[in-house]
Amino acid sequence: MNTIKIIGLGTSDVDKMPLGVYKSLKEAKTLYVRTLDHPAISMLRDEGVKLISFDDYYESADDFSSVYERITETLLEKSKTTDITYAVPGHPMFYETTTELLLKREKEAKVKVEISGGQSFIDDVITALEVPVNENFQLLDGTDLKVADLDHNKHTLITQVYNQLSVSEVKVTLLDYYEYDAPAYLVDKAGSEDQVIYEATIAEIDHQVPDSNLMCMYIPRQNSVSYDEKNIDYMIEVFDTLVGEEGCPWDKKQTHQSLERYLLEESYEVIEAIEKEDDDGLIEELGDILLQVALHAAIGKKEGYFDFYDVLKSLNQKVVRRHPHVFGDSVVENEEDLRKVWANAKAKEGKKPKVKHEKTYANIVLPWMKETIHKEVSPEKLVKEGVINET
């Protein structure tokens, strides 16, 4: 069984490379490197090491994943006839996808994968930016960044940013969560003599970006209530406080039954904002609907029956379950197919059929509501005019 030895080239400061790693690299008959864009490469060239890089794979591929797959396939194919030494920037186990792929294929390909060397850049980045990691800290992958990953209560380092395009793509995701003028930093070649730190707002962080695979982005922790105000956990805490022993006298005495009429009132105001095409009003009134949900959930939690997360879980499960044509294998070609898929999904839930009074209620009441909204007449007047039957 042949061996693929993966060696980390370490950070951009070659003086920090351990002697044992240096000897292993120098002794390799042929050294495969993921990229030539690392300060250690020129040193190895000067030592006469034969280098084969995969930089050309990047130029001919549409995305990084296909590059990493191709590199993996190439290395596995070469390992069928000889031992392989493969060098990567940083540490082999630190955001190095080719290492992950090789380890996954190790048994299948009947090859032994060894990992050694390579200081991660993380220590140098933390030192260069003076990141207080004890205040909460997270490390994220820029190529797979999601809004759900972001947390303003944590100092955030984002790796896998290489050039203006990759930084711009990260910025778009960041702006879905952070304020546009929140501070951001790019650090290139951290810990070396060529270290550079760029400082800007998130909105402008992609205005001056070098091409470098030794770069990292940093978003400091944001101590602002404006971020909390967009957070579900903060909302839950607010409503738990309202119905708690030290909460609001009105809120803490409410029950599910006492709140019934308010859900109707708030629903009317949502429809009013929609009919008047009032976007600001719609934001406020949908918030009032959410207020009702949060208050009912807080009451349920206080009584020990359910909480907001139970409501959220039930909602997400239902939506995914009833859309197998989106989240599953079902196929729909038209609205009739869609009705069948929807009906089958509901039938599988095992609910007993019931009379849909809510549909009748909506058919009768919605036109009345629109009359009062657009004609600005009271329900009492509509009763007198016979539009609404008082009985």
DRENROTI-890176 format. One record per residue (C-alpha): x, y, z. Coordinates in nm, 2 decimals, decimal comma, padded with zeros to 4 digits, always signed. Layout:
      px      py      pz
       X       Y       Z
...
This chain:
      px      py      pz
  +00,00  +00,00  +00,00
  +00,15  +00,33  -00,11
  +00,13  +00,65  +00,10
  +00,01  +01,01  +00,03
  +00,19  +01,23  +00,28
  +00,02  +01,57  +00,32
  +00,25  +01,83  +00,46
  +00,14  +02,18  +00,57
  +00,36  +02,47  +00,45
  +00,26  +02,67  +00,74
  +00,20  +03,05  +00,75
  +00,34  +03,31  +00,53
  +00,64  +03,34  +00,76
  +00,88  +03,06  +00,64
  +01,11  +03,12  +00,94
  +00,84  +02,96  +01,15
  +00,85  +02,63  +00,95
  +00,97  +02,34  +01,18
  +01,30  +02,18  +01,08
  +01,14  +01,84  +01,04
  +00,88  +01,97  +00,79
  +01,15  +02,15  +00,59
  +01,36  +01,82  +00,57
  +01,05  +01,62  +00,45
  +00,98  +01,88  +00,18
  +01,34  +01,89  +00,07
  +01,37  +01,51  +00,05
  +01,07  +01,46  -00,17
  +01,17  +01,34  -00,52
  +00,87  +01,52  -00,66
  +00,66  +01,76  -00,45
  +00,30  +01,81  -00,55
  +00,17  +02,15  -00,43
  -00,19  +02,27  -00,44
  -00,06  +02,62  -00,53
  +00,27  +02,79  -00,60
  +00,13  +03,10  -00,42
  +00,31  +03,06  -00,09
  +00,64  +03,21  +00,04
  +00,79  +02,87  +00,10
  +00,78  +02,78  -00,27
  +01,07  +03,00  -00,37
  +01,28  +02,86  -00,09
  +01,21  +02,50  -00,21
  +01,29  +02,60  -00,57
  +01,62  +02,73  -00,46
  +01,69  +02,40  -00,29
  +01,63  +02,22  -00,62
  +01,30  +02,05  -00,52
  +01,10  +01,93  -00,83
  +00,76  +02,10  -00,80
  +00,43  +02,01  -00,97
  +00,15  +02,25  -00,89
  -00,23  +02,24  -00,95
  -00,27  +02,61  -01,02
  -00,37  +02,53  -01,38
  -00,67  +02,33  -01,24
  -00,81  +02,65  -01,10
  -00,79  +02,83  -01,44
  -01,00  +02,56  -01,62
  -01,27  +02,50  -01,35
  -01,60  +02,68  -01,28
  -01,58  +02,64  -00,91
  -01,35  +02,54  -00,62
  -01,53  +02,21  -00,55
  -01,45  +02,07  -00,89
  -01,08  +02,18  -00,85
  -01,05  +01,99  -00,52
  -01,22  +01,68  -00,67
  -00,98  +01,68  -00,96
  -00,67  +01,73  -00,74
  -00,78  +01,44  -00,53
  -00,84  +01,21  -00,83
  -00,50  +01,30  -00,97
  -00,32  +01,23  -00,64
  -00,50  +00,90  -00,59
  -00,41  +00,80  -00,95
  -00,04  +00,88  -00,90
  -00,04  +00,69  -00,56
  -00,12  +00,37  -00,74
  +00,24  +00,34  -00,85
  +00,44  +00,54  -00,60
  +00,44  +00,72  -00,27
  +00,33  +01,09  -00,30
  +00,43  +01,40  -00,11
  +00,17  +01,67  -00,13
  +00,21  +02,02  +00,02
  -00,07  +02,26  +00,11
  -00,07  +02,61  +00,26
  -00,12  +02,64  +00,64
  -00,21  +02,32  +00,83
  -00,35  +02,02  +00,63
  -00,65  +01,98  +00,86
  -00,74  +02,35  +00,87
  -00,99  +02,44  +00,60
  -00,81  +02,22  +00,35
  -01,08  +02,04  +00,14
  -00,83  +01,82  -00,05
  -00,72  +01,67  +00,28
  -01,08  +01,59  +00,37
  -01,14  +01,43  +00,04
  -00,83  +01,22  +00,05
  -00,91  +01,10  +00,40
  -01,26  +01,00  +00,29
  -01,12  +00,80  -00,01
  -00,84  +00,64  +00,19
  -00,99  +00,30  +00,24
  -01,17  +00,29  -00,10
  -00,85  +00,38  -00,29
  -00,64  +00,14  -00,07
  -00,39  +00,41  +00,01
  -00,24  +00,54  +00,34
  -00,28  +00,91  +00,41
  -00,04  +01,07  +00,65
  -00,06  +01,43  +00,78
  +00,22  +01,63  +00,92
  +00,35  +01,98  +00,98
  +00,21  +02,32  +00,91
  +00,14  +02,59  +01,15
  -00,21  +02,73  +01,10
  -00,24  +03,10  +01,01
  -00,49  +03,15  +01,29
  -00,23  +03,24  +01,56
  -00,07  +03,50  +01,34
  -00,41  +03,65  +01,24
  -00,53  +03,67  +01,60
  -00,20  +03,84  +01,70
  -00,20  +04,08  +01,40
  -00,56  +04,19  +01,46
  -00,54  +04,17  +01,84
  -00,86  +03,96  +01,85
  -00,97  +03,90  +02,21
  -01,09  +03,54  +02,16
  -01,20  +03,50  +02,52
  -01,49  +03,74  +02,45
  -01,65  +03,48  +02,21
  -01,49  +03,39  +01,88
  -01,59  +03,19  +01,57
  -01,42  +03,09  +01,25
  -01,62  +03,06  +00,93
  -01,57  +02,94  +00,57
  -01,62  +03,22  +00,32
  -01,71  +02,98  +00,04
  -02,01  +02,84  +00,23
  -02,12  +03,14  +00,44
  -02,48  +03,17  +00,55
  -02,66  +03,44  +00,74
  -02,75  +03,18  +01,00
  -02,38  +03,13  +01,08
  -02,34  +03,50  +01,18
  -02,35  +03,61  +01,54
  -02,28  +03,97  +01,63
  -02,18  +03,87  +01,99
  -01,87  +03,69  +01,85
  -01,55  +03,81  +01,70
  -01,56  +03,65  +01,35
  -01,28  +03,54  +01,13
  -01,37  +03,44  +00,77
  -01,13  +03,23  +00,57
  -01,13  +03,12  +00,21
  -01,13  +03,48  +00,07
  -00,88  +03,51  -00,21
  -00,96  +03,80  -00,43
  -01,21  +04,08  -00,49
  -01,48  +03,85  -00,62
  -01,47  +03,62  -00,32
  -01,47  +03,91  -00,08
  -01,76  +04,07  -00,26
  -01,96  +03,75  -00,23
  -01,89  +03,73  +00,14
  -01,99  +04,10  +00,18
  -02,33  +04,04  +00,03
  -02,41  +03,78  +00,29
  -02,27  +04,00  +00,57
  -02,49  +04,29  +00,47
  -02,80  +04,07  +00,51
  -02,71  +04,07  +00,88
  -02,47  +04,35  +00,98
  -02,52  +04,72  +00,95
  -02,35  +04,86  +00,63
  -02,11  +05,08  +00,83
  -02,00  +04,80  +01,07
  -01,61  +04,78  +01,07
  -01,44  +04,51  +00,88
  -01,07  +04,41  +00,82
  -00,87  +04,21  +00,57
  -00,54  +04,08  +00,68
  -00,29  +03,95  +00,42
  +00,02  +03,75  +00,49
  -00,03  +03,77  +00,87
  +00,28  +03,74  +01,08
  +00,52  +03,80  +00,80
  +00,73  +04,10  +00,70
  +00,48  +04,16  +00,41
  +00,18  +04,17  +00,64
  -00,09  +04,42  +00,54
  -00,41  +04,50  +00,72
  -00,69  +04,68  +00,53
  -00,96  +04,85  +00,73
  -01,30  +04,96  +00,60
  -01,67  +04,93  +00,66
  -01,84  +04,61  +00,55
  -02,00  +04,80  +00,26
  -01,66  +04,91  +00,13
  -01,44  +04,61  +00,23
  -01,42  +04,49  -00,13
  -01,29  +04,82  -00,27
  -00,92  +04,74  -00,22
  -00,85  +04,36  -00,23
  -00,53  +04,19  -00,33
  -00,52  +03,85  -00,50
  -00,39  +03,62  -00,23
  -00,45  +03,28  -00,08
  -00,30  +03,41  +00,25
  -00,58  +03,64  +00,33
  -00,85  +03,64  +00,60
  -01,14  +03,87  +00,69
  -01,23  +03,99  +01,04
  -01,55  +04,13  +01,17
  -01,53  +04,25  +01,53
  -01,79  +04,18  +01,79
  -02,08  +04,43  +01,77
  -02,22  +04,55  +02,10
  -02,54  +04,71  +01,97
  -02,90  +04,65  +02,07
  -03,00  +04,69  +01,71
  -02,87  +04,34  +01,64
  -03,05  +04,20  +01,94
  -03,37  +04,35  +01,81
  -03,35  +04,13  +01,50
  -03,28  +03,81  +01,70
  -03,55  +03,55  +01,78
  -03,38  +03,45  +02,11
  -03,39  +03,82  +02,22
  -03,76  +03,83  +02,13
  -03,83  +03,52  +02,34
  -03,64  +03,67  +02,63
  -03,85  +03,99  +02,61
  -04,18  +03,80  +02,62
  -04,07  +03,56  +02,89
  -03,99  +03,87  +03,10
  -04,33  +04,03  +03,02
  -04,53  +03,73  +03,14
  -04,29  +03,65  +03,43
  -04,33  +03,74  +03,80
  -04,15  +04,07  +03,76
  -04,32  +04,15  +03,42
  -04,60  +04,37  +03,30
  -04,92  +04,35  +03,51
  -05,13  +04,33  +03,20
  -04,92  +04,08  +03,01
  -04,87  +03,84  +03,29
  -05,24  +03,79  +03,36
  -05,33  +03,71  +03,00
  -05,45  +03,37  +02,89
  -05,49  +03,21  +02,55
  -05,86  +03,28  +02,57
  -05,82  +03,65  +02,68
  -05,60  +03,72  +02,37
  -05,84  +03,58  +02,11
  -06,00  +03,91  +02,01
  -05,66  +04,08  +01,97
  -05,56  +03,83  +01,70
  -05,87  +03,93  +01,50
  -05,79  +04,30  +01,55
  -05,43  +04,26  +01,44
  -05,54  +04,06  +01,14
  -05,77  +04,34  +01,03
  -05,49  +04,59  +01,05
  -05,26  +04,36  +00,84
  -05,53  +04,35  +00,57
  -05,58  +04,72  +00,60
  -05,20  +04,78  +00,54
  -05,21  +04,55  +00,24
  -05,52  +04,71  +00,08
  -05,36  +05,06  +00,13
  -05,03  +04,93  -00,01
  -04,86  +05,07  +00,30
  -04,53  +04,88  +00,33
  -04,42  +05,05  +00,65
  -04,76  +04,98  +00,80
  -04,74  +04,62  +00,69
  -04,41  +04,58  +00,86
  -04,55  +04,71  +01,18
  -04,88  +04,51  +01,16
  -04,70  +04,18  +01,08
  -04,49  +04,25  +01,38
  -04,81  +04,28  +01,58
  -04,92  +03,94  +01,45
  -04,58  +03,80  +01,56
  -04,64  +03,97  +01,89
  -04,95  +03,76  +01,94
  -04,76  +03,44  +01,85
  -04,48  +03,53  +02,09
  -04,71  +03,61  +02,37
  -04,91  +03,29  +02,33
  -04,58  +03,10  +02,32
  -04,46  +03,28  +02,64
  -04,78  +03,19  +02,81
  -04,75  +02,83  +02,70
  -04,39  +02,82  +02,83
  -04,49  +02,96  +03,16
  -04,76  +02,70  +03,20
  -04,52  +02,42  +03,09
  -04,70  +02,31  +02,78
  -04,50  +02,45  +02,48
  -04,27  +02,73  +02,38
  -04,18  +02,94  +02,08
  -03,94  +02,67  +01,95
  -04,22  +02,41  +01,95
  -04,42  +02,65  +01,73
  -04,13  +02,71  +01,50
  -04,05  +02,34  +01,47
  -04,41  +02,25  +01,39
  -04,42  +02,52  +01,13
  -04,10  +02,42  +00,95
  -04,19  +02,05  +00,96
  -04,54  +02,12  +00,81
  -04,40  +02,34  +00,53
  -04,14  +02,09  +00,43
  -04,37  +01,80  +00,46
  -04,64  +01,96  +00,25
  -04,39  +02,06  -00,03
  -04,24  +01,73  -00,14
  -04,22  +01,87  -00,49
  -03,97  +02,13  -00,35
  -03,79  +01,94  -00,07
  -03,85  +01,59  -00,19
  -03,88  +01,37  -00,50
  -04,24  +01,45  -00,61
  -04,29  +01,61  -00,95
  -04,56  +01,86  -01,04
  -04,64  +01,98  -01,39
  -04,95  +02,19  -01,33
  -05,18  +02,32  -01,05
  -05,38  +02,00  -01,06
  -05,07  +01,80  -00,98
  -04,99  +02,04  -00,71
  -05,34  +02,00  -00,55
  -05,29  +01,62  -00,55
  -04,95  +01,64  -00,39
  -05,08  +01,88  -00,13
  -05,38  +01,66  -00,05
  -05,17  +01,35  -00,03
  -04,93  +01,52  +00,21
  -05,21  +01,63  +00,43
  -05,37  +01,29  +00,43
  -05,04  +01,13  +00,55
  -05,06  +01,35  +00,85
  -05,35  +01,15  +00,97
  -05,57  +01,44  +01,07
  -05,94  +01,38  +01,09
  -06,15  +01,57  +00,83
  -06,33  +01,87  +00,96
  -06,57  +02,13  +00,84
  -06,37  +02,43  +00,72
  -06,55  +02,70  +00,90
  -06,25  +02,93  +00,87
  -06,29  +02,93  +00,49
  -06,65  +03,03  +00,51
  -06,56  +03,29  +00,77
  -06,30  +03,44  +00,54
  -06,53  +03,44  +00,24
  -06,79  +03,64  +00,43
  -06,58  +03,86  +00,65
  -06,30  +03,96  +00,41
  -06,53  +04,16  +00,17
  -06,68  +04,34  +00,48
  -06,33  +04,43  +00,59
  -06,24  +04,57  +00,25
  -06,56  +04,77  +00,25
  -06,47  +04,94  +00,58
  -06,11  +05,00  +00,46
  -06,17  +05,15  +00,12
  -06,50  +05,33  +00,18
  -06,40  +05,43  +00,53
  -06,74  +05,33  +00,67
  -06,80  +05,17  +01,01
  -06,92  +04,82  +01,04
  -07,23  +04,96  +01,21
  -07,32  +05,16  +00,89
  -07,27  +04,84  +00,68
  -07,52  +04,67  +00,91
  -07,77  +04,94  +00,86
  -07,72  +04,93  +00,48
  -07,77  +04,55  +00,49
  -07,42  +04,47  +00,37
  -07,36  +04,29  +00,69
  -07,63  +04,08  +00,84
  -07,62  +04,15  +01,22
  -07,75  +03,81  +01,30
